[in-house]
Amino acid sequence: MSIAASSSWLLVETFRNDNHLATGFVDANHGHLRFVASWGKWLAWDGRRWQLDDSEVHVMRIAREWANSLWAEAGLLLPSLN
């Protein structure tokens, strides 16, 4: 994820919302995660097949990494905002 692409959520006021950030999460992880709404379950790609992430351990790890990357990139951007 490039700093310019992901930090635009911080620079553009209309991007500072849950919908924009959720779309970014989906775009960044479309090859690794799938949510099956009719099952209410997440699937994770294991390199060969989509595997049920019943305990949601995999999806939670990826979501935490995504959130941490947003904070890290915001931190890199903050000096230029002053």
C-alpha positions in Angstrom: 0.0 0.0 0.0 1.5 3.3 -1.0 1.5 6.3 1.3 -0.2 8.5 -1.3 -3.1 6.0 -1.9 -3.9 5.1 1.7 -3.3 8.4 3.4 -5.6 10.2 1.0 -8.4 9.2 3.5 -6.7 11.7 5.9 -6.1 14.5 3.4 -9.6 14.5 1.8 -12.3 15.3 4.3 -15.0 13.5 2.4 -12.9 10.3 2.6 -12.7 10.4 6.4 -15.6 7.9 7.0 -16.1 4.3 7.7 -17.4 3.5 4.2 -14.2 4.8 2.5 -12.0 3.0 5.0 -14.0 -0.3 4.6 -13.7 0.0 0.8 -9.9 0.4 1.2 -9.8 -2.7 3.4 -11.7 -4.7 0.8 -9.5 -3.4 -2.0 -6.3 -4.3 -0.1 -7.5 -7.8 0.9 -9.7 -9.0 -2.0 -7.4 -11.8 -2.8 -7.0 -13.0 0.8 -10.5 -12.6 2.4 -14.1 -13.1 1.4 -17.2 -12.5 3.4 -20.2 -14.7 2.6 -23.2 -12.7 3.7 -25.7 -15.5 3.5 -23.5 -17.6 5.8 -22.4 -14.7 8.0 -18.9 -16.1 7.7 -15.4 -15.1 6.5 -13.3 -17.2 4.1 -9.5 -16.9 3.9 -7.4 -18.0 1.0 -4.7 -20.5 2.1 -2.8 -20.5 -1.2 -4.8 -23.4 -2.7 -8.4 -22.9 -1.6 -10.9 -20.7 0.3 -11.0 -21.9 3.9 -13.7 -21.1 6.4 -12.3 -18.7 9.1 -14.8 -19.9 11.7 -13.1 -18.4 14.7 -12.3 -15.2 12.7 -8.7 -15.3 13.9 -7.3 -14.7 10.4 -9.7 -11.9 9.5 -9.1 -10.1 12.9 -5.3 -10.3 12.4 -5.6 -8.8 8.9 -8.0 -6.1 10.2 -5.6 -5.2 13.0 -2.7 -5.0 10.5 -4.8 -2.8 8.3 -5.7 -0.4 11.1 -2.1 -0.3 12.3 -0.9 0.6 8.8 -3.4 3.5 8.6 -2.0 4.9 11.9 1.6 4.3 10.8 1.0 6.2 7.5 -0.9 9.0 9.3 2.2 9.3 11.6 4.4 9.7 8.6 2.1 12.3 7.1 1.7 14.4 10.2 5.0 16.3 10.0 4.0 17.6 6.5 0.6 18.9 7.8 2.2 21.3 10.3 
